[in-house]
Amino acid sequence: VGTGEENNSGDSYYGAGILKSTDGGNTWTNYPGPFAGGANGGARIGGLVVHPKNSNVLLAAVGCCNPTLTSGVYRSADGGQTWTLTGNANNSQAYNVIFDSTGANAYASFDGNGVYNSTDGGVTWSADNGTGANALPTGGDTERVALAMDPNASTTLYAGVAITPFNGGSGELYGLYKTTNGGTSWTLLTNADYCLSQCWYDNVIA
C-alpha cells in the first residue's frame, strides 16, 4: 500500500511511506523510505504497482511537498525497503503507474507532461505522447493526467488530461485520449466532461 492523498486539495494529507503485508493483510510493516517525514511531513503516493514476474520490484507514482524529495516515479528492487527516483518529467508529480502483464513495459502519467514509457522494468523512462495531430496535449495549460490500460490489450491505454485551474485555466477536462499502439499516436475520444471543473482533483479513469 502506498500512503498519502495525491489529490492537490488543501485538505489532502501526506502519507507514511509504504505499508507491506506478507500474510494476506493480517499484519503490516511500514517502510517509510524517502517518503515520510521532512519539513512538510512527507510525500503522497498516488499509484503503486508490483512487477508481475518479480514481486521484489515495485514502482511508485509520487507527488511531494517535501523540499528534500523530488516528485516522479520511484523504483524499488528489494520489496519496498529502498527506493530510487527513475522517472523524472521536469520534477512533476506522477499520478498513475502501470505494468503490462509481462512486466516488459511500464507506463506512468505526469502532471503537465503526459505519459511516459519504460521498456526495462522502470529503470529508465521516455516521453510517450505521440507527435503532430496525434499527440497527447502537454505543457503549461495541462495538469493532472489519469491513465488506465485495457486489461485485454496492453498497448491500448486511455489518458484523461486536465486543464490547469491556475493562471486563468478552467480546471475542466482537456480531453479523454486513447492509444492502441502503446503511445506512438493518440486519438481524442468524443466524451462528456466527466470531472466538470475539478479535473485537477477528481480525475480518475479505469
BAFIGU-942176 format. One record per residue (C-alpha): x negated, y, z; residue in one letter; residue number from 1. Coordinates in steps of 0.05 Angstrom, whole numbers, plus 5000, padded with zeros to 4 digits. Each point is the difference from the previous one (the first is absolute). Layout:
{{X, Y, Z}, A, NUM}
...
% end
This chain:
{{5000, 5000, 5000}, V, 1}
{{4975, 5069, 4982}, G, 2}
{{5024, 5053, 5048}, T, 3}
{{5016, 5074, 4993}, G, 4}
{{5056, 5036, 4963}, E, 5}
{{4975, 5026, 4933}, E, 6}
{{5061, 5042, 4983}, N, 7}
{{4973, 5071, 5001}, N, 8}
{{5051, 5028, 5050}, S, 9}
{{4986, 5039, 5063}, G, 10}
{{5025, 4943, 5043}, D, 11}
{{4962, 4944, 4964}, S, 12}
{{4952, 4968, 5050}, Y, 13}
{{4930, 4974, 4991}, Y, 14}
{{4985, 4928, 5015}, G, 15}
{{4953, 4955, 5040}, A, 16}
{{4965, 4966, 4941}, G, 17}
{{5014, 4927, 4983}, I, 18}
{{5038, 4948, 5039}, L, 19}
{{4987, 4927, 4983}, K, 20}
{{5035, 4936, 5020}, S, 21}
{{4973, 4929, 4988}, T, 22}
{{5058, 4964, 5034}, D, 23}
{{5060, 5021, 4959}, G, 24}
{{5011, 5065, 5036}, G, 25}
{{5002, 4975, 5072}, N, 26}
{{4938, 5038, 5020}, T, 27}
{{4962, 5057, 4968}, W, 28}
{{4929, 5028, 5001}, T, 29}
{{4985, 5073, 4987}, N, 30}
{{4943, 5018, 4952}, Y, 31}
{{4997, 5076, 5004}, P, 32}
{{4944, 5004, 4949}, G, 33}
{{4989, 5071, 4974}, P, 34}
{{5075, 5014, 5001}, F, 35}
{{5013, 5015, 5073}, A, 36}
{{4979, 5058, 5044}, G, 37}
{{4963, 5062, 4979}, G, 38}
{{5017, 5073, 5006}, A, 39}
{{5070, 4993, 4971}, N, 40}
{{5019, 4932, 5027}, G, 41}
{{4987, 4955, 4941}, G, 42}
{{5022, 4977, 4931}, A, 43}
{{5065, 4978, 4969}, R, 44}
{{4999, 4934, 4963}, I, 45}
{{5053, 5001, 4946}, G, 46}
{{4985, 4932, 4970}, G, 47}
{{4962, 4937, 5017}, L, 48}
{{4989, 4939, 4957}, V, 49}
{{4963, 4934, 5009}, V, 50}
{{4962, 4968, 4942}, H, 51}
{{5042, 4940, 4976}, P, 52}
{{4939, 4954, 4995}, K, 53}
{{4957, 5025, 5058}, N, 54}
{{5036, 5020, 5064}, S, 55}
{{4937, 5035, 5026}, N, 56}
{{5006, 5053, 4946}, V, 57}
{{5050, 5057, 5012}, L, 58}
{{5014, 5067, 4969}, L, 59}
{{5031, 5058, 5038}, A, 60}
{{5031, 5063, 4970}, A, 61}
{{4982, 5056, 5048}, V, 62}
{{5018, 5072, 5011}, G, 63}
{{4966, 5037, 5055}, C, 64}
{{5002, 5063, 5040}, C, 65}
{{4934, 4983, 5033}, N, 66}
{{4941, 5043, 4978}, P, 67}
{{4952, 4942, 5010}, T, 68}
{{5039, 4954, 4953}, L, 69}
{{5013, 5006, 4925}, T, 70}
{{5066, 4981, 4970}, S, 71}
{{5002, 4944, 4948}, G, 72}
{{4998, 4925, 4993}, V, 73}
{{4959, 4961, 5051}, Y, 74}
{{4976, 4929, 4993}, R, 75}
{{4985, 4947, 5052}, S, 76}
{{4963, 4935, 4985}, A, 77}
{{5002, 4973, 5071}, D, 78}
{{5074, 4995, 5017}, G, 79}
{{5010, 5072, 5021}, G, 80}
{{4942, 5008, 5049}, Q, 81}
{{4960, 5049, 4958}, T, 82}
{{5020, 5046, 4942}, W, 83}
{{4967, 5036, 4942}, T, 84}
{{5029, 5056, 4958}, L, 85}
{{5000, 4975, 4928}, T, 86}
{{5056, 5040, 4966}, G, 87}
{{4993, 5075, 5003}, N, 88}
{{5043, 5040, 4951}, A, 89}
{{4978, 5071, 5016}, N, 90}
{{5008, 4986, 5074}, N, 91}
{{5075, 4993, 4991}, S, 92}
{{5046, 4956, 5041}, Q, 93}
{{5012, 4929, 4975}, A, 94}
{{5072, 4977, 5008}, Y, 95}
{{5007, 4930, 4971}, N, 96}
{{4951, 4944, 4986}, V, 97}
{{5016, 4935, 4964}, I, 98}
{{4963, 4936, 4980}, F, 99}
{{5024, 4959, 4941}, D, 100}
{{5012, 4926, 5013}, S, 101}
{{4928, 4981, 4984}, T, 102}
{{4966, 5056, 5038}, G, 103}
{{4961, 5019, 4937}, A, 104}
{{5037, 5066, 4992}, N, 105}
{{5021, 5050, 5053}, A, 106}
{{5038, 5065, 4991}, Y, 107}
{{5007, 5060, 5046}, A, 108}
{{5038, 5065, 4996}, S, 109}
{{4972, 5068, 5022}, F, 110}
{{5028, 5067, 5019}, D, 111}
{{4998, 5042, 4936}, G, 112}
{{4952, 4952, 4965}, N, 113}
{{5047, 4947, 4975}, G, 114}
{{4980, 4926, 4997}, V, 115}
{{4931, 4968, 5005}, Y, 116}
{{4979, 4929, 4983}, N, 117}
{{4947, 4953, 5026}, S, 118}
{{4977, 4938, 4964}, T, 119}
{{4951, 4976, 5053}, D, 120}
{{5045, 4989, 5060}, G, 121}
{{5001, 5072, 5023}, G, 122}
{{4925, 5013, 5000}, V, 123}
{{5002, 5053, 4946}, T, 124}
{{5058, 5041, 4971}, W, 125}
{{5015, 5040, 4936}, S, 126}
{{5059, 5043, 4978}, A, 127}
{{5055, 4960, 4965}, D, 128}
{{5046, 5055, 4976}, N, 129}
{{5001, 4991, 4924}, G, 130}
{{4987, 5055, 4950}, T, 131}
{{5037, 5052, 4958}, G, 132}
{{5075, 4992, 4994}, A, 133}
{{4997, 4934, 5038}, N, 134}
{{4965, 5028, 5061}, A, 135}
{{5024, 5000, 5071}, L, 136}
{{5005, 5072, 5025}, P, 137}
{{4946, 5021, 5049}, T, 138}
{{4972, 5065, 5025}, G, 139}
{{5018, 5058, 5045}, G, 140}
{{5075, 5000, 4989}, D, 141}
{{5006, 4925, 5017}, T, 142}
{{4995, 4968, 5068}, E, 143}
{{5022, 4934, 5031}, R, 144}
{{5001, 4940, 4953}, V, 145}
{{5040, 4938, 5018}, A, 146}
{{4976, 4936, 4967}, L, 147}
{{5029, 4931, 4991}, A, 148}
{{4983, 4938, 4958}, M, 149}
{{5047, 4952, 4965}, D, 150}
{{4992, 4935, 5039}, P, 151}
{{5007, 4960, 4935}, N, 152}
{{4953, 5042, 4957}, A, 153}
{{4939, 5028, 5033}, S, 154}
{{4985, 5049, 4944}, T, 155}
{{5069, 5032, 5007}, T, 156}
{{5000, 5056, 5051}, L, 157}
{{5046, 5057, 5019}, Y, 158}
{{4977, 5068, 5026}, A, 159}
{{5045, 5053, 5030}, G, 160}
{{4964, 5067, 4997}, V, 161}
{{5021, 5058, 5045}, A, 162}
{{4995, 5074, 4986}, I, 163}
{{4963, 5035, 5056}, T, 164}
{{5045, 5043, 5045}, P, 165}
{{4943, 5050, 5009}, F, 166}
{{4982, 5062, 4959}, N, 167}
{{5071, 5007, 4975}, G, 168}
{{5010, 4926, 4983}, G, 169}
{{5068, 4968, 5008}, S, 170}
{{4980, 4936, 5036}, G, 171}
{{5045, 4961, 4952}, E, 172}
{{4982, 4941, 4956}, L, 173}
{{4954, 5014, 4942}, Y, 174}
{{5020, 4934, 4970}, G, 175}
{{5003, 4924, 5006}, L, 176}
{{4949, 4968, 4954}, Y, 177}
{{4988, 4929, 4976}, K, 178}
{{4940, 4964, 4971}, T, 179}
{{5000, 4930, 4970}, T, 180}
{{4925, 4999, 4986}, N, 181}
{{4970, 5013, 5068}, G, 182}
{{4997, 5075, 4993}, G, 183}
{{4971, 5008, 4930}, T, 184}
{{5063, 5038, 4982}, S, 185}
{{5061, 5024, 5039}, W, 186}
{{5072, 5013, 4979}, T, 187}
{{5048, 5049, 5034}, L, 188}
{{5064, 4964, 5018}, L, 189}
{{5068, 5033, 4998}, T, 190}
{{5021, 5006, 5072}, N, 191}
{{5034, 5040, 5054}, A, 192}
{{4959, 5039, 5050}, D, 193}
{{5003, 4945, 5053}, Y, 194}
{{4964, 5040, 5053}, C, 195}
{{5033, 5068, 4988}, L, 196}
{{4956, 5056, 5026}, S, 197}
{{4964, 4956, 5050}, Q, 198}
{{4956, 4959, 4954}, C, 199}
{{4939, 5022, 5040}, W, 200}
{{5031, 4965, 5060}, Y, 201}
{{5046, 4942, 4981}, D, 202}
{{4973, 4978, 4932}, N, 203}
{{5001, 4924, 5003}, V, 204}
{{5011, 4948, 4944}, I, 205}
{{5000, 4924, 5002}, A, 206}
% end
